[in-house]
Amino acid sequence: MSAAEATRNSDRVSPARPGLSTAETAAIGHCALLLIFTSWAFGGQAPWVRQVIALWGAGAPLLFLANCRTADGAGRRRLHAAVRWLWPLLAYDLLVGLSCLNPGFVETVVAGEPSLVLGTPKPWLPSAAQPEVTLRELWQFNVFVLAGFNLALVLRGRRAVRTTLLIVGGNAVALAVFGTFQKLSGAAGLWFGLVPSPNPNFFATFIYHNHWGAFTLLNAAACVGLLTHHLRRAGQGALGRSPVGLGLLAVLLLAVTLPLSASRSCTVLMAVLLLGSLGHGLLRLIRRRREQRESAWRPVAAIILAGALAAMAIAYLGREVIAQRTRLTSEQLAHLAREDTLNSRLVLYRDTWHMAAAKPWFGWGLESYAHVFRIFNTQRAVESWVWIPFYAEAHSDWLQSLAEVGFVGTGLLALLLLLPLRAVRWRQVQSYLPRYLLAGCALVLLYAWVEFPFANPAVMLTFSATFFCAVSYARLDLRAQREDQS
């Protein structure tokens, strides 16, 4: 028996594990309910939804406090080893909390209307434009981080992680089906026209189609990861009895929504994800066939044909939207060719960088962009030099983070991801599931250079859940290998 066959057999014959513990059920239930509610309630972008998130999210720090200590070999209670990953979050909270004590703007009345004007904050301390808004945003951020971190803290088995991902992915598939029927019916607003959308480019329950795109990328990566897990477990002739078919259908349903939603950039990123996973699967199949001294061209040709048919089906369903967005792209490129000045998006990035460079250490304060950027905005409407375009977001989460919390705050956010990743010996991890989860996270982080996916609560919570599920699954996979060796 080859080493690859031994690995597959040991994965298929995993020992039975008791049901979920109370702590696991509470962590999964809290995160799942929060995500389901947030995603179906306009992606979390309605004011009343954010209030519910703040209230229900209080369970995240409570669950963290209840489970942050664990028993060692001598039965003594000590802090869980994973808690040390959170020191950047604590430092970030202290930085943002300190900024609320140093307001950078003051409220005044201009032309009979309440307005914010630049004040005189202490220049050597972090500052905030609106401390109350800053604290609300900080609380929501902590809720999402801890809701995902609790999964890594309490889940004790790989099956529990897969159960969590199944709930998360199933919710996304249900939204995809809902959004597809809503789009094909020609609904003029959310919930089949019952709720007017402030943005014409909406999909499913998401107000902005690019937020739906980032949400779908994360969930598609989770579905592909689960699919590879079940493909690896399925033996010869056992595919018909495995959930592989349902997994393929789920990925297809998610993929078809991106061209339907008219999200061009996320459609390209989804193609990268699916083509990469297809190439990876074909290489594994060819390697396995060679080990068994069998021909690989027939199954490879069948898979390529199935992939081509799926791509044609997606293109057919989204043909009208694709044609519309293609015409729009051509018009935009023609407009850029006629203009001597830079594209407005590039000017926006340049002005945002100037805003960040004005306060490079601590920035202007969390959630200050909409107020402060007016000072640095150099754009004017084409029709008039009097009217100034308003930007609530920088259309680049990375640049906006530098502008709002500076290089110090952005560095702490990066460490919040890097510390858990460094805690895992990735070369020894055998499962591909956590790698696909991280691939989805990496695509969204890449996308955040040119868009603002993390302005959407549902995207932020899904990112946190899938990231910490990836780290948790990798650690559990390594632990299972050590147990098998002993």
Secondary structure as GFF3:
##gff-version 3
##sequence-region A 1 486
A	DSSP	alpha_helix	3	12	.	.	.	ID=ss1
A	DSSP	alpha_helix	22	40	.	.	.	ID=ss2
A	DSSP	three_ten_helix	42	44	.	.	.	ID=ss3
A	DSSP	alpha_helix	47	56	.	.	.	ID=ss4
A	DSSP	alpha_helix	59	67	.	.	.	ID=ss5
A	DSSP	beta_strand	69	71	.	.	.	ID=ss6
A	DSSP	beta_strand	77	79	.	.	.	ID=ss7
A	DSSP	three_ten_helix	81	86	.	.	.	ID=ss8
A	DSSP	alpha_helix	87	99	.	.	.	ID=ss9
A	DSSP	beta_strand	105	110	.	.	.	ID=ss10
A	DSSP	beta_strand	113	118	.	.	.	ID=ss11
A	DSSP	alpha_helix	131	154	.	.	.	ID=ss12
A	DSSP	alpha_helix	158	184	.	.	.	ID=ss13
A	DSSP	alpha_helix	190	193	.	.	.	ID=ss14
A	DSSP	alpha_helix	209	233	.	.	.	ID=ss15
A	DSSP	three_ten_helix	239	241	.	.	.	ID=ss16
A	DSSP	alpha_helix	244	261	.	.	.	ID=ss17
A	DSSP	alpha_helix	264	291	.	.	.	ID=ss18
A	DSSP	alpha_helix	297	317	.	.	.	ID=ss19
A	DSSP	alpha_helix	319	338	.	.	.	ID=ss20
A	DSSP	alpha_helix	344	358	.	.	.	ID=ss21
A	DSSP	alpha_helix	369	376	.	.	.	ID=ss22
A	DSSP	alpha_helix	397	422	.	.	.	ID=ss23
A	DSSP	three_ten_helix	426	428	.	.	.	ID=ss24
A	DSSP	alpha_helix	433	447	.	.	.	ID=ss25
A	DSSP	three_ten_helix	453	455	.	.	.	ID=ss26
A	DSSP	alpha_helix	457	485	.	.	.	ID=ss27
###
